[in-house]
Amino acid sequence: MRDADPRVVLGLHRSRHERRLLTGALDLGVTALDTSSNYLGFRSHEVLARVAGDLLPRFTLSTKVGYFPGADRAEHSLDPARLHVAVEQAVKGLGREPDLIFLHNPEHTLTGAASRDRYTLAQACAALDVAASKGLCGAWGIASWDPAPLVDLVDVALPRPSVLMVRAGLLVGTRTLDAADVVAAAWGLGSERVWGMSPFGGSTRAPVWDRINPGVFLRSGDRVTRVQAAFRVAYDLPQVSTIAVGTDEPAHLGELMGALASKVDERAVREYRDLIRSRSRDQPA
């Protein structure tokens, strides 16, 4: 069994929530688990507690709130009262207090009116801050698929999250990468408090991974697969300390763990970011 590595979190988005995945993760030393109230058709918490309730105390557990069941499809809300109830329901469904609760994609509900959005975001953050102070979770954070709408809203006057989670990896555009850096800095969050997610843009089987060689971003001498290289480079695009990655196969998780010892060529990553930023400016409006 490998030593636990805090840089990898097993994400359950699109997961079947099978017990063998959780036991396999523990065998690999992965002791952090991330889910959301809306995963598995809003059944993730209850299914986890049913199939692996005895295993959950062995994990550092994070979940997310912000999406709610609707008549025809899921709806998003930053209403503080709804968020507080959602946190209470998460505790009940999981059978334990989560170590971390994320405000899920707050940008989804923002209107574009800066003063109103700043107030809305502040109230939502305050609701999770209160939940943490009451012991309903160990800490709270922000998980944002597109942090760009948050750039002009975040300042030191807002309640400060413990963790910011954003998309990471070679398929993330410069707008998102730059916004993640700005938002993290505005909240005073160093890279040790920033997590990445979706390092493969949805699938390791996407044709793009056959066309590019992410190994060029690693220092010479590392013998890794293209998938492993893409995973390792994701920790530097943007700078994150932890990545939540989803799979239903412990073997795939083990393959990714094998890439962690590789060293990134920081100069190559800087040149890549400069290149995609330049190309973005050259694109017609």
Secondary structure, DSSP 8 states (H G I E B T S, - for coil): -----TTEEEE-TT----HHHHHHHHHHT--EEE--TTHHHHTHHHHHHHHHTTTGGGSEEEEEE-EE--SSS-EE---HHHHHHHHHHHHHHHTS--SEEEEE-GGGT--S-HHHHHHHHHHHHHHHHHHHHTTSSS-EEEEES--GGGTTT--TTS---SEEEEE-STTS-HHHHHHHHHHHHHTT--GGGEEEE-TTTT-TTSTHHHH--GGGGB-TT----HHHHHHHHHTBTTB-SEEEEE-S-HHHHHHHHTTTT--B-HHHHHHHHHHHHHHHHHS--
